[in-house]
Amino acid sequence: MPDPSAPHPELLVVMPVYNEEKAVAGVIDAWFNQLDAIGIDYQMLAVDDGSRDGTPEALRALREKWGAKLDVIRQVNAGHGPAILNGYRQAVQRGVPWIFQIDSDGQCDPRFFPAVWGAREGCDLVFGSRTRRDDGFARVVVSFVLRMVVLLLSGVNCRDANVPYRLMRTEAVAPLIAKIPSDCFFTNVGISVLALRVRLRYRYVPIVFLARTAGETTVPLRKLGKHALTLCRDVRGLLKS
């Protein structure tokens, strides 16, 4: 457990990881180089969601390379949403002012972070707006369907409710994080819906979403129907909370 009396960085980068042994080193190195270049006081928290490949060993090597800049926690495999939520709760417990979430597959391009960080003043959330996606037209369709389902269920018209590239003011979103159940698959959707319903201040910053460097997406198209039902369950449950 972290020492609550220890000094905390200004930014905690939350990165869920599952079976990304081929990609995770390149992703972490690229992000650390970018964050170091703009002089932010930060730490990255990698949440290993019970990886079954060489990811734990890769993370240990990266921890030796980068030292205290990288913190690693491992949980029993529970899914992408619970892994993110675990990281967000850690940020709240540690009293870190800002949370930024990325994925470990290489799709979140560090080059756009300075613009996101620069847009934070007067905002509680800064969403990356995926104006170009290199991961295929099918993923664009999935995001559109998700947007329509969220609008139908909640009345909230969020441009990209599930985007991982998001900066959040911890103090503002902590009450929303507390409402998310531990088994919520669509954690980021839940936070987006709740944030817009309580009228937190937000803005969008254009980003390019890259193709995966390796591995398989956490929401494969062949399981879209199943995940659509899960999305409905998650959103309806949050609206009743």
Secondary structure, DSSP 8 states (H G I E B T S, - for coil): ---TTS---SEEEEEEESS-TTTHHHHHHHHHHHHHHTT--EEEEEEE----SSHHHHHHHHHHHHGGGEEEEE--S--HHHHHHHHHHHHHHHT-SEEEE--SSS-B-GGGHHHHHHT-TT-SEEEEEEEEESS-HHHHHHHHHHHHHHHHHHS---TTTT-S-EEEEHHHHHHHHTTS-TT-S-HHHHHHHHHHHTT--EEEEEEEE---SSS--SS-GGGHHHHHHHHHHHHHHHHH-
